[in-house]
């Protein structure tokens, strides 16, 4: 195994790709853990929920509510399973390269070619999946309290709606700041490359001038 400390000091395209590798790996791990947890909760809710009305005198559950529950649960599980599938397929190949700590092997990792799939998995798990999970909680409250105490379902919905709005607002602000940060980082990187190019060009000019101004030595 090569010295990891020596590789870290290389400030070039390979080093930047190495950083993207670890960032992509962290995103896939977060998506995998979140998707497994929330999808498991949705499946448990489907199995454990009692749709039969235990109170004979109570109101029957409306069919639109049941349709909404079925659609939301299916979408919740499908979205998280998609994120989990992408993470399971790509993450082992990335970990096999990152665990070697060899900077020259970073091009063998699929994180550059699979960048869109990684972002898709992360977005499905952390944005769309969590939003569907909040809607699922509201629907479950309506199913459980509809025939017992309908006011409790209204209270649960009223509490959950501000959190959904806050979640959407945070997601928009976060992605805007993330895009701005990425733009500034790439802009600084381009400026550094231009300055390095300018320094190299100045060095080449000075070397050429020294060669031309040096006297010829006859042997």
PABAPA-834884 format. One line per 3 residues: number of its first residue (from 1); their letters; for each residue x negated, y negated, z negated of N, C-alpha, C, O. Coordinates in Angstrom, 2 decimals, padded with zeros to 5 digits. Layout:
N
NUM	a	X Y Z X Y Z X Y Z X Y Z ~ ...
//
This chain:
219
1	xxx	-000.85 001.20 000.00 000.00 000.00 000.00 -000.87 -001.24 000.00 -001.81 -001.32 -000.79 ~ -000.58 -002.18 000.86 -001.40 -003.38 000.95 -001.10 -004.30 -000.19 -000.10 -004.15 -000.90 ~ -001.99 -005.27 -000.38 -001.86 -006.21 -001.48 -000.70 -007.15 -001.20 -000.70 -007.87 -000.20
4	xxx	000.30 -007.15 -002.09 001.47 -008.00 -001.89 001.10 -009.46 -002.07 001.64 -010.33 -001.37 ~ 000.19 -009.75 -003.01 -000.18 -011.14 -003.25 -000.80 -011.80 -002.04 -000.60 -012.99 -001.81 ~ -001.57 -011.02 -001.25 -002.19 -011.59 -000.05 -001.14 -011.90 000.99 -001.26 -012.88 001.73
7	xxx	-000.09 -011.06 001.07 000.93 -011.28 002.09 001.78 -012.49 001.78 002.25 -013.16 002.70 ~ 002.00 -012.80 000.49 002.90 -013.88 000.13 002.35 -015.22 000.60 003.11 -016.15 000.86 ~ 001.02 -015.33 000.72 000.42 -016.62 001.05 000.49 -016.94 002.53 000.14 -018.05 002.93
10	xxx	000.94 -016.03 003.34 001.03 -016.30 004.78 002.26 -017.14 005.03 003.38 -016.67 004.84 ~ 002.09 -018.37 005.46 003.19 -019.28 005.75 003.40 -019.34 007.26 002.90 -020.24 007.92 ~ 004.11 -018.39 007.79 004.34 -018.34 009.22 005.69 -017.76 009.53 006.51 -017.57 008.63
13	xxx	005.94 -017.46 010.80 007.24 -016.88 011.17 007.52 -015.56 010.46 008.67 -015.29 010.10 ~ 006.49 -014.74 010.26 006.71 -013.47 009.57 007.12 -013.68 008.12 007.96 -012.95 007.60 ~ 006.53 -014.70 007.47 006.89 -014.99 006.09 008.33 -015.49 005.99 009.06 -015.11 005.07
16	xxx	008.75 -016.34 006.93 010.12 -016.81 006.94 011.10 -015.66 007.18 012.17 -015.61 006.57 ~ 010.74 -014.76 008.06 011.58 -013.60 008.30 011.65 -012.70 007.07 012.67 -012.07 006.81 ~ 010.55 -012.65 006.32 010.52 -011.86 005.08 011.48 -012.45 004.05 012.16 -011.72 003.33
19	xxx	011.53 -013.77 003.98 012.47 -014.43 003.08 013.91 -014.16 003.49 014.76 -013.92 002.64 ~ 014.18 -014.20 004.79 015.53 -013.89 005.28 015.91 -012.45 004.97 017.07 -012.14 004.71 ~ 014.92 -011.55 005.01 015.17 -010.16 004.70 015.68 -010.00 003.27 016.67 -009.31 003.04
22	xxx	015.01 -010.65 002.32 015.43 -010.54 000.92 016.77 -011.23 000.69 017.57 -010.75 -000.11 ~ 017.01 -012.35 001.36 018.30 -013.02 001.22 019.43 -012.16 001.78 020.48 -012.04 001.15 ~ 019.22 -011.56 002.92 020.23 -010.69 003.51 020.47 -009.46 002.65 021.61 -009.00 002.50
25	xxx	019.40 -008.94 002.08 019.57 -007.77 001.20 020.38 -008.13 -000.04 021.22 -007.34 -000.48 ~ 020.14 -009.31 -000.61 020.90 -009.75 -001.78 022.38 -009.94 -001.43 023.26 -009.58 -002.22 ~ 022.66 -010.48 -000.25 024.05 -010.66 000.18 024.76 -009.32 000.34 025.90 -009.16 -000.08
28	xxx	024.07 -008.35 000.94 024.69 -007.04 001.14 024.94 -006.33 -000.19 025.95 -005.66 -000.35 ~ 024.02 -006.48 -001.13 024.22 -005.86 -002.45 025.41 -006.48 -003.16 026.21 -005.78 -003.77 ~ 025.51 -007.81 -003.10 026.64 -008.48 -003.73 027.96 -008.07 -003.08 028.95 -007.83 -003.76
31	xxx	027.96 -008.00 -001.75 029.17 -007.60 -001.04 029.55 -006.16 -001.37 030.73 -005.85 -001.52 ~ 028.57 -005.29 -001.47 028.84 -003.89 -001.77 029.44 -003.72 -003.16 030.44 -003.02 -003.33 ~ 028.84 -004.37 -004.15 029.34 -004.24 -005.52 030.74 -004.84 -005.67 031.62 -004.24 -006.29
34	xxx	030.94 -006.03 -005.09 032.25 -006.68 -005.20 033.32 -005.88 -004.48 034.43 -005.72 -005.00 ~ 033.01 -005.39 -003.30 034.01 -004.65 -002.52 034.39 -003.34 -003.20 035.57 -002.98 -003.24 ~ 033.42 -002.64 -003.74 033.72 -001.38 -004.42 034.61 -001.62 -005.64 035.53 -000.84 -005.90
37	xxx	034.35 -002.69 -006.38 035.13 -002.98 -007.58 036.57 -003.37 -007.24 037.52 -002.82 -007.81 ~ 036.74 -004.32 -006.32 038.08 -004.82 -006.01 038.91 -003.80 -005.23 040.12 -003.70 -005.44 ~ 038.28 -003.05 -004.35 039.02 -002.01 -003.63 039.47 -000.91 -004.58 040.57 -000.38 -004.45
40	xxx	038.62 -000.58 -005.54 039.02 000.41 -006.54 040.19 -000.07 -007.38 041.09 000.71 -007.70 ~ 040.18 -001.34 -007.74 041.30 -001.89 -008.50 042.59 -001.82 -007.69 043.64 -001.48 -008.23 ~ 042.53 -002.15 -006.41 043.73 -002.12 -005.57 044.29 -000.70 -005.46 045.50 -000.51 -005.50
43	xxx	043.40 000.28 -005.31 043.87 001.66 -005.21 044.49 002.13 -006.53 045.50 002.84 -006.52 ~ 043.91 001.74 -007.64 044.49 002.10 -008.95 045.85 001.44 -009.11 046.78 002.06 -009.64 ~ 045.99 000.19 -008.66 047.28 -000.50 -008.76 048.34 000.21 -007.94 049.49 000.31 -008.38
46	xxx	047.99 000.71 -006.77 048.95 001.42 -005.93 049.38 002.73 -006.60 050.56 003.10 -006.54 ~ 048.43 003.41 -007.21 048.75 004.70 -007.83 049.54 004.54 -009.12 050.48 005.29 -009.36 ~ 049.17 003.57 -009.94 049.74 003.43 -011.27 051.02 002.61 -011.32 051.77 002.72 -012.29
49	xxx	051.29 001.80 -010.33 052.45 000.91 -010.39 053.74 001.74 -010.33 053.84 002.72 -009.60 ~ 054.73 001.32 -011.12 056.02 001.98 -011.16 057.03 001.14 -010.39 057.52 000.12 -010.89 ~ 057.34 001.56 -009.18 058.29 000.82 -008.36 059.73 001.18 -008.68 060.64 000.43 -008.34
52	xxx	059.96 002.33 -009.32 061.32 002.70 -009.70 061.77 001.86 -010.88 061.03 001.70 -011.86 ~ 062.92 001.35 -010.80 063.45 000.49 -011.85 063.85 001.34 -013.05 064.77 002.15 -012.97 ~ 063.13 001.15 -014.17 063.45 001.90 -015.38 064.72 001.39 -016.06 065.35 002.11 -016.83
55	xxx	065.09 000.17 -015.77 066.29 -000.41 -016.37 067.45 -000.28 -015.39 067.47 -001.00 -014.39 ~ 068.41 000.60 -015.63 069.49 000.80 -014.66 070.31 -000.46 -014.42 070.85 -000.65 -013.33 ~ 070.42 -001.32 -015.42 071.20 -002.52 -015.26 070.44 -003.69 -014.68 071.01 -004.75 -014.44
58	xxx	069.16 -003.52 -014.45 068.33 -004.61 -013.96 068.44 -004.77 -012.45 069.05 -003.96 -011.75 ~ 067.84 -005.84 -011.97 067.87 -006.12 -010.54 066.89 -005.22 -009.81 065.80 -004.91 -010.30 ~ 067.30 -004.80 -008.63 066.42 -004.01 -007.78 065.38 -004.92 -007.13 065.63 -006.09 -006.85
61	xxx	064.22 -004.35 -006.90 063.16 -005.13 -006.25 063.55 -005.43 -004.82 063.98 -004.52 -004.10 ~ 063.41 -006.67 -004.38 063.77 -007.00 -002.99 062.79 -006.36 -002.01 061.61 -006.21 -002.30 ~ 063.32 -005.99 -000.87 062.48 -005.33 000.14 061.35 -006.22 000.66 060.24 -005.72 000.87
64	xxx	061.57 -007.55 000.88 060.44 -008.39 001.32 059.27 -008.38 000.35 058.12 -008.46 000.77 ~ 059.56 -008.27 -000.96 058.49 -008.21 -001.95 057.68 -006.93 -001.81 056.46 -006.93 -001.93 ~ 058.38 -005.83 -001.55 057.69 -004.55 -001.36 056.88 -004.54 -000.08 055.76 -004.02 -000.05
67	xxx	057.43 -005.11 000.99 056.68 -005.22 002.23 055.43 -006.08 002.03 054.35 -005.75 002.52 ~ 055.58 -007.18 001.30 054.44 -008.06 001.03 053.38 -007.35 000.21 052.18 -007.52 000.46 ~ 053.80 -006.56 -000.76 052.86 -005.80 -001.56 052.10 -004.77 -000.71 050.89 -004.62 -000.85
70	xxx	052.83 -004.08 000.16 052.18 -003.08 001.01 051.18 -003.73 001.97 050.08 -003.21 002.16 ~ 051.58 -004.86 002.57 050.69 -005.52 003.53 049.45 -006.07 002.83 048.34 -005.88 003.32 ~ 049.64 -006.74 001.69 048.51 -007.34 000.99 047.55 -006.27 000.48 046.33 -006.43 000.58
73	xxx	048.09 -005.18 -000.06 047.23 -004.11 -000.57 046.44 -003.45 000.55 045.25 -003.16 000.40 ~ 047.10 -003.21 001.68 046.41 -002.59 002.82 045.30 -003.49 003.35 044.19 -003.03 003.62 ~ 045.60 -004.77 003.49 044.59 -005.71 003.96 043.45 -005.83 002.97 042.28 -005.92 003.36
76	xxx	043.77 -005.85 001.68 042.73 -005.95 000.65 041.76 -004.78 000.71 040.55 -004.96 000.69 ~ 042.31 -003.58 000.79 041.46 -002.39 000.85 040.69 -002.34 002.16 039.51 -001.99 002.17 ~ 041.34 -002.68 003.27 040.68 -002.63 004.58 039.53 -003.62 004.66 038.46 -003.29 005.17
79	xxx	039.74 -004.84 004.17 038.68 -005.86 004.23 037.48 -005.43 003.40 036.34 -005.55 003.84 ~ 037.74 -004.94 002.21 036.63 -004.54 001.35 035.95 -003.26 001.86 034.74 -003.10 001.69 ~ 036.70 -002.38 002.47 036.08 -001.19 003.04 035.20 -001.54 004.24 034.16 -000.92 004.46
82	xxx	035.62 -002.55 005.00 034.79 -003.01 006.11 033.47 -003.58 005.59 032.40 -003.27 006.11 ~ 033.56 -004.43 004.55 032.33 -004.98 003.97 031.47 -003.88 003.37 030.24 -003.92 003.48 ~ 032.09 -002.90 002.74 031.33 -001.80 002.14 030.69 -000.93 003.21 029.57 -000.46 003.03
85	xxx	031.39 -000.73 004.33 030.82 000.06 005.43 029.59 -000.62 006.01 028.57 000.02 006.22 ~ 029.69 -001.93 006.27 028.55 -002.65 006.82 027.37 -002.63 005.86 026.23 -002.43 006.29 ~ 027.64 -002.82 004.58 026.56 -002.81 003.59 025.91 -001.44 003.49 024.68 -001.34 003.40
88	xxx	026.71 -000.40 003.52 026.18 000.96 003.41 025.33 001.34 004.61 024.36 002.09 004.48 ~ 025.69 000.84 005.78 024.95 001.21 006.99 023.65 000.42 007.15 022.65 000.96 007.60 ~ 023.66 -000.86 006.78 022.51 -001.72 007.04 021.54 -001.77 005.87 020.32 -001.81 006.07
91	xxx	022.07 -001.77 004.65 021.22 -001.98 003.46 020.09 -000.95 003.31 018.98 -001.37 002.99 ~ 020.30 000.35 003.52 019.17 001.30 003.37 018.00 001.00 004.32 016.84 001.16 003.93 ~ 018.30 000.58 005.55 017.22 000.27 006.49 016.42 -000.96 006.06 015.22 -001.03 006.29
94	xxx	017.09 -001.91 005.43 016.39 -003.10 004.96 015.57 -002.80 003.71 014.45 -003.30 003.57 ~ 016.11 -002.00 002.81 015.37 -001.65 001.60 014.15 -000.80 001.91 013.13 -000.89 001.22 ~ 014.24 000.03 002.94 013.09 000.86 003.31 011.90 000.01 003.73 010.75 000.40 003.51
97	xxx	012.16 -001.15 004.35 011.08 -002.05 004.77 010.65 -002.95 003.61 009.45 -003.15 003.40 ~ 011.61 -003.48 002.87 011.25 -004.43 001.79 010.50 -003.75 000.66 009.67 -004.39 000.01 ~ 010.76 -002.48 000.41 010.06 -001.78 -000.67 008.61 -001.49 -000.36 007.82 -001.19 -001.26
100	xxx	008.24 -001.57 000.92 006.84 -001.34 001.28 005.95 -002.54 001.00 004.74 -002.38 000.84 ~ 006.55 -003.75 000.93 005.80 -004.99 000.65 004.70 -005.23 001.69 003.62 -005.73 001.35 ~ 004.97 -004.88 002.93 004.01 -005.11 004.01 004.63 -006.12 004.96 005.63 -005.85 005.63
103	xxx	004.02 -007.29 005.01 004.61 -008.39 005.77 004.67 -008.10 007.26 005.57 -008.57 007.95 ~ 003.73 -007.33 007.77 003.68 -007.07 009.20 004.80 -006.15 009.68 005.05 -006.05 010.88 ~ 005.48 -005.46 008.75 006.55 -004.55 009.13 007.93 -005.20 009.09 008.94 -004.52 009.27
106	xxx	007.97 -006.51 008.86 009.27 -007.18 008.70 010.08 -007.14 009.99 011.31 -007.17 009.94 ~ 009.42 -007.08 011.14 010.14 -007.04 012.41 010.88 -005.73 012.61 011.78 -005.65 013.46 ~ 010.53 -004.68 011.84 011.23 -003.42 011.95 012.54 -003.40 011.18 013.33 -002.46 011.32
109	xxx	012.78 -004.42 010.38 014.03 -004.51 009.63 015.15 -005.04 010.54 014.88 -005.90 011.38 ~ 016.37 -004.55 010.40 017.47 -004.98 011.30 018.17 -006.25 010.85 019.22 -006.58 011.39 ~ 017.62 -006.99 009.87 018.34 -008.14 009.33 018.47 -009.28 010.33 019.39 -010.08 010.23
112	xxx	017.55 -009.38 011.29 017.65 -010.44 012.30 018.71 -010.10 013.34 019.56 -010.94 013.67 ~ 018.67 -008.89 013.86 019.63 -008.49 014.89 021.04 -008.31 014.32 022.03 -008.57 015.00 ~ 021.12 -007.89 013.07 022.41 -007.65 012.43 022.86 -008.82 011.56 023.64 -008.65 010.63
115	xxx	022.36 -010.01 011.86 022.67 -011.17 011.03 024.17 -011.46 011.00 024.72 -011.77 009.95 ~ 024.84 -011.37 012.13 026.27 -011.65 012.19 027.07 -010.64 011.38 028.04 -011.00 010.72 ~ 026.66 -009.36 011.41 027.36 -008.35 010.64 027.15 -008.56 009.14 028.06 -008.32 008.34
118	xxx	025.96 -009.00 008.77 025.68 -009.27 007.35 026.54 -010.42 006.84 027.10 -010.35 005.75 ~ 026.63 -011.49 007.63 027.46 -012.62 007.24 028.94 -012.22 007.23 029.70 -012.72 006.40 ~ 029.35 -011.34 008.13 030.73 -010.87 008.15 031.05 -010.09 006.88 032.10 -010.29 006.28
121	xxx	030.15 -009.21 006.48 030.36 -008.43 005.26 030.42 -009.32 004.03 031.27 -009.15 003.16 ~ 029.51 -010.29 003.97 029.48 -011.20 002.82 030.73 -012.07 002.78 031.29 -012.29 001.70 ~ 031.17 -012.56 003.93 032.37 -013.40 003.97 033.63 -012.62 003.64 034.49 -013.10 002.91
124	xxx	033.75 -011.39 004.18 034.92 -010.57 003.89 035.01 -010.22 002.42 036.10 -010.20 001.85 ~ 033.88 -009.95 001.80 033.89 -009.54 000.40 034.09 -010.70 -000.55 034.88 -010.59 -001.49 ~ 033.40 -011.82 -000.32 033.40 -012.90 -001.30 034.48 -013.95 -001.05 034.89 -014.62 -001.99
127	xxx	034.94 -014.10 000.17 035.94 -015.14 000.48 037.30 -014.51 000.72 038.22 -014.67 -000.09 ~ 037.44 -013.81 001.83 038.74 -013.24 002.18 039.18 -012.18 001.18 040.35 -012.12 000.81 ~ 038.24 -011.36 000.74 038.59 -010.28 -000.19 039.06 -010.81 -001.54 040.04 -010.30 -002.09
130	xxx	038.37 -011.81 -002.08 038.77 -012.37 -003.38 040.09 -013.13 -003.26 040.91 -013.09 -004.17 ~ 040.30 -013.82 -002.14 041.56 -014.52 -001.93 042.74 -013.53 -001.87 043.78 -013.77 -002.47 ~ 042.57 -012.43 -001.16 043.60 -011.40 -001.12 043.81 -010.77 -002.49 044.92 -010.39 -002.84
133	xxx	042.74 -010.66 -003.26 042.87 -010.11 -004.61 043.73 -011.01 -005.50 044.54 -010.51 -006.28 ~ 043.57 -012.33 -005.38 044.40 -013.25 -006.15 045.87 -013.13 -005.75 046.75 -013.14 -006.61 ~ 046.12 -013.03 -004.46 047.50 -012.85 -003.99 048.06 -011.53 -004.49 049.24 -011.44 -004.84
136	xxx	047.23 -010.51 -004.53 047.65 -009.20 -005.04 048.06 -009.29 -006.51 049.05 -008.68 -006.91 ~ 047.33 -010.05 -007.30 047.68 -010.22 -008.71 049.05 -010.89 -008.86 049.86 -010.48 -009.69 ~ 049.30 -011.90 -008.04 050.60 -012.58 -008.10 051.74 -011.63 -007.71 052.80 -011.63 -008.35
139	xxx	051.52 -010.82 -006.68 052.57 -009.88 -006.26 052.82 -008.83 -007.33 053.97 -008.46 -007.58 ~ 051.77 -008.35 -007.95 051.93 -007.36 -009.02 052.71 -007.94 -010.19 053.52 -007.24 -010.81 ~ 052.47 -009.20 -010.50 053.23 -009.84 -011.58 054.72 -009.89 -011.23 055.57 -009.65 -012.10
142	xxx	055.04 -010.19 -009.98 056.44 -010.23 -009.57 057.08 -008.84 -009.64 058.22 -008.70 -010.07 ~ 056.35 -007.82 -009.23 056.90 -006.46 -009.25 057.14 -005.99 -010.69 058.15 -005.36 -010.98 ~ 056.21 -006.31 -011.58 056.34 -005.84 -012.96 057.40 -006.61 -013.75 058.09 -006.03 -014.59
145	xxx	057.52 -007.90 -013.49 058.40 -008.73 -014.32 059.72 -009.10 -013.64 060.55 -009.78 -014.24 ~ 059.93 -008.67 -012.39 061.11 -009.12 -011.66 062.40 -008.68 -012.35 063.32 -009.48 -012.51 ~ 062.47 -007.44 -012.75 063.70 -006.91 -013.35 063.72 -007.03 -014.86 064.73 -006.71 -015.49
148	xxx	062.62 -007.48 -015.47 062.55 -007.60 -016.93 062.68 -009.04 -017.36 063.59 -009.39 -018.11 ~ 061.76 -009.88 -016.89 061.77 -011.30 -017.24 061.22 -012.08 -016.06 060.01 -012.22 -015.90 ~ 062.12 -012.56 -015.24 061.72 -013.22 -014.00 060.94 -014.50 -014.26 060.10 -014.90 -013.44
151	xxx	061.21 -015.15 -015.40 060.49 -016.39 -015.72 058.99 -016.14 -015.89 058.17 -017.01 -015.59 ~ 058.63 -014.95 -016.37 057.21 -014.62 -016.52 056.51 -014.56 -015.16 055.34 -014.95 -015.06 ~ 057.20 -014.09 -014.15 056.62 -014.06 -012.81 056.42 -015.47 -012.27 055.42 -015.76 -011.62
154	xxx	057.38 -016.36 -012.55 057.23 -017.75 -012.13 056.04 -018.40 -012.83 055.28 -019.14 -012.21 ~ 055.88 -018.13 -014.12 054.76 -018.70 -014.87 053.43 -018.19 -014.34 052.48 -018.96 -014.17 ~ 053.35 -016.88 -014.07 052.12 -016.31 -013.53 051.76 -016.92 -012.18 050.60 -017.22 -011.91
157	xxx	052.77 -017.10 -011.33 052.53 -017.71 -010.03 052.09 -019.16 -010.16 051.19 -019.61 -009.45 ~ 052.74 -019.90 -011.08 052.36 -021.30 -011.28 050.95 -021.44 -011.81 050.26 -022.41 -011.49 ~ 050.51 -020.49 -012.62 049.13 -020.53 -013.12 048.14 -020.17 -012.03 047.05 -020.74 -011.95
160	xxx	048.51 -019.21 -011.17 047.58 -018.70 -010.17 047.40 -019.65 -008.99 046.32 -019.70 -008.41 ~ 048.43 -020.39 -008.62 048.36 -021.27 -007.45 047.25 -022.31 -007.57 046.50 -022.48 -006.61 ~ 047.09 -023.02 -008.71 045.96 -023.98 -008.80 044.59 -023.31 -008.66 043.67 -023.90 -008.10
163	xxx	044.47 -022.09 -009.17 043.19 -021.39 -009.04 042.92 -021.00 -007.59 041.77 -021.01 -007.15 ~ 043.96 -020.65 -006.85 043.78 -020.34 -005.42 043.36 -021.58 -004.66 042.47 -021.52 -003.81 ~ 043.99 -022.72 -004.97 043.61 -023.98 -004.31 042.17 -024.35 -004.68 041.40 -024.78 -003.82
166	xxx	041.82 -024.19 -005.96 040.46 -024.49 -006.39 039.45 -023.56 -005.73 038.35 -023.99 -005.37 ~ 039.82 -022.30 -005.56 038.93 -021.34 -004.90 038.69 -021.73 -003.44 037.56 -021.70 -002.96 ~ 039.76 -022.09 -002.74 039.62 -022.49 -001.33 038.78 -023.76 -001.23 037.92 -023.87 -000.36
169	xxx	039.03 -024.73 -002.12 038.26 -025.97 -002.12 036.78 -025.69 -002.38 035.91 -026.24 -001.71 ~ 036.50 -024.84 -003.36 035.10 -024.50 -003.66 034.44 -023.79 -002.48 033.28 -024.06 -002.17 ~ 035.17 -022.89 -001.82 034.60 -022.16 -000.68 034.25 -023.12 000.45 033.20 -022.99 001.08
172	xxx	035.13 -024.10 000.72 034.86 -025.06 001.78 033.65 -025.93 001.44 032.76 -026.12 002.27 ~ 033.62 -026.46 000.21 032.51 -027.31 -000.22 031.20 -026.52 -000.22 030.16 -027.02 000.20 ~ 031.27 -025.27 -000.70 030.05 -024.45 -000.77 029.48 -024.19 000.61 028.27 -024.31 000.82
175	xxx	030.33 -023.84 001.56 029.84 -023.53 002.90 029.35 -024.80 003.62 028.40 -024.74 004.40 ~ 029.98 -025.92 003.36 029.48 -027.17 003.93 028.10 -027.51 003.38 027.20 -027.88 004.14 ~ 027.92 -027.38 002.07 026.61 -027.64 001.48 025.57 -026.63 001.94 024.41 -026.96 002.14
178	xxx	026.01 -025.38 002.11 025.07 -024.35 002.58 024.62 -024.64 004.00 023.44 -024.49 004.32 ~ 025.55 -025.05 004.85 025.18 -025.40 006.23 024.26 -026.61 006.25 023.29 -026.64 007.02 ~ 024.55 -027.62 005.41 023.70 -028.80 005.35 022.30 -028.45 004.84 021.30 -028.95 005.34
181	xxx	022.25 -027.57 003.83 020.94 -027.16 003.30 020.15 -026.38 004.35 018.94 -026.58 004.50 ~ 020.83 -025.50 005.08 020.15 -024.74 006.13 019.62 -025.67 007.22 018.52 -025.49 007.72 ~ 020.43 -026.67 007.58 020.01 -027.63 008.60 018.79 -028.42 008.14 017.84 -028.61 008.91
184	xxx	018.80 -028.89 006.89 017.67 -029.66 006.38 016.41 -028.80 006.29 015.31 -029.26 006.59 ~ 016.58 -027.54 005.88 015.43 -026.64 005.78 014.81 -026.39 007.15 013.58 -026.44 007.29 ~ 015.64 -026.14 008.14 015.11 -025.91 009.49 014.52 -027.17 010.08 013.53 -027.12 010.80
187	xxx	015.11 -028.32 009.76 014.57 -029.58 010.24 013.19 -029.84 009.65 012.28 -030.25 010.37 ~ 013.03 -029.58 008.35 011.71 -029.74 007.72 010.70 -028.77 008.31 009.53 -029.11 008.50 ~ 011.17 -027.53 008.59 010.26 -026.56 009.20 009.80 -026.98 010.58 008.63 -026.79 010.93
190	xxx	010.70 -027.55 011.38 010.33 -028.04 012.71 009.35 -029.20 012.60 008.40 -029.29 013.38 ~ 009.58 -030.10 011.64 008.67 -031.22 011.45 007.28 -030.75 011.03 006.27 -031.28 011.49 ~ 007.23 -029.74 010.15 005.93 -029.20 009.75 005.21 -028.56 010.93 003.99 -028.71 011.06
193	xxx	005.94 -027.87 011.77 005.32 -027.27 012.96 004.81 -028.34 013.92 003.74 -028.19 014.51 ~ 005.58 -029.42 014.07 005.14 -030.50 014.94 003.89 -031.19 014.38 002.98 -031.53 015.13 ~ 003.86 -031.39 013.06 002.66 -031.99 012.45 001.45 -031.07 012.60 000.34 -031.52 012.87
196	xxx	001.69 -029.76 012.41 000.58 -028.81 012.59 000.09 -028.81 014.02 -001.11 -028.74 014.27 ~ 001.02 -028.89 014.98 000.63 -028.95 016.38 -000.17 -030.21 016.66 -001.17 -030.18 017.39 ~ 000.27 -031.33 016.08 -000.46 -032.59 016.28 -001.86 -032.51 015.70 -002.82 -032.98 016.33
199	xxx	-002.00 -031.92 014.51 -003.32 -031.78 013.90 -004.22 -030.90 014.75 -005.40 -031.20 014.93 ~ -003.68 -029.80 015.28 -004.48 -028.92 016.12 -004.90 -029.61 017.41 -006.03 -029.44 017.87 ~ -004.00 -030.39 017.98 -004.34 -031.13 019.20 -005.43 -032.16 018.92 -006.34 -032.34 019.73
202	xxx	-005.33 -032.85 017.78 -006.36 -033.82 017.41 -007.71 -033.14 017.19 -008.75 -033.66 017.57 ~ -007.66 -031.95 016.56 -008.91 -031.21 016.37 -009.53 -030.78 017.67 -010.75 -030.83 017.83 ~ -008.70 -030.35 018.62 -009.22 -029.95 019.93 -009.84 -031.14 020.66 -010.87 -031.01 021.32
205	xxx	-009.20 -032.32 020.55 -009.74 -033.51 021.20 -011.08 -033.92 020.60 -012.01 -034.29 021.32 ~ -011.17 -033.85 019.26 -012.44 -034.20 018.62 -013.54 -033.22 019.01 -014.68 -033.62 019.24 ~ -013.21 -031.94 019.09 -014.20 -030.94 019.48 -014.66 -031.18 020.92 -015.85 -031.06 021.22
208	xxx	-013.73 -031.53 021.80 -014.09 -031.80 023.20 -014.98 -033.02 023.32 -015.93 -033.03 024.11 ~ -014.68 -034.06 022.54 -015.50 -035.27 022.57 -016.90 -034.99 022.05 -017.88 -035.50 022.59 ~ -017.01 -034.19 020.99 -018.33 -033.88 020.45 -019.16 -033.11 021.45 -020.37 -033.32 021.57
211	xxx	-018.51 -032.20 022.17 -019.26 -031.41 023.16 -019.73 -032.30 024.30 -020.85 -032.15 024.78 ~ -018.88 -033.23 024.73 -019.25 -034.10 025.84 -020.32 -035.12 025.42 -021.18 -035.48 026.22 ~ -020.26 -035.58 024.19 -021.22 -036.60 023.74 -022.55 -036.01 023.28 -023.52 -036.75 023.15
214	xxx	-022.61 -034.72 023.02 -023.87 -034.12 022.57 -024.87 -034.07 023.72 -024.48 -033.75 024.84 ~ -026.16 -034.39 023.46 -027.17 -034.38 024.53 -027.49 -032.95 024.96 -027.44 -032.01 024.18 ~ -027.82 -032.84 026.24 -028.17 -031.54 026.75 -029.59 -031.19 026.35 -030.48 -032.03 026.41
217	xxx	-029.79 -029.97 025.95 -031.11 -029.52 025.51 -031.68 -028.60 026.59 -031.10 -027.56 026.90 ~ -032.82 -029.00 027.15 -033.47 -028.17 028.15 -034.38 -027.16 027.49 -035.20 -027.51 026.64 ~ -034.23 -025.96 027.88 -035.08 -024.90 027.32 -036.21 -024.61 028.32 -037.05 -023.74 028.06
//
